[in-house]
Amino acid sequence: MKKFTFIVGLFFLVFGFIAFQNAIDNIIALESYAREAQAGILPEGGIVLSEQQTVEELRRGAAILQVTRAFLVFGFVTFIYSIVDEMKKIKTRFFN
């Protein structure tokens, strides 16, 4: 098995999944902050963001979400490629 490809794929798959979940949690927190700010309920002891800053943070969060999704897909494809490559080697070993 291409151990390096397998390890890289597994690393990016795990790292991408963790980063993807973190990005989703951050976007959910920002959206709930925006809803609470529109309703006039501001968090105690928190930072007060203007509407423009909130929109900018949501855009930044969406961009980070896309990057983490790319890491996740890259890890998945690399991981699957290493497994399929090993299956091909096993197939040729037994059937040729």
MOQUIZI-V143073 format. One record per pair of residues at least 24 apart in sequence whose ideal C-beta (glycine too) atoms are under 6 Angstrom apart, sorted by the first residue. I is the first residue (numbers start at 0). GAP is how many residues later the second one is. Records with the same first field share a line. If there is no record, write none. Layout:
I->GAP, GAP
This chain:
0->85
1->80
4->77
5->76
7->70
8->66, 69, 70, 73
9->69
11->59, 62, 63
12->62, 63, 66
15->52, 55, 56, 59
16->55
18->49
19->48, 52
22->41, 42, 45
25->35
26->34
29->27, 28, 31
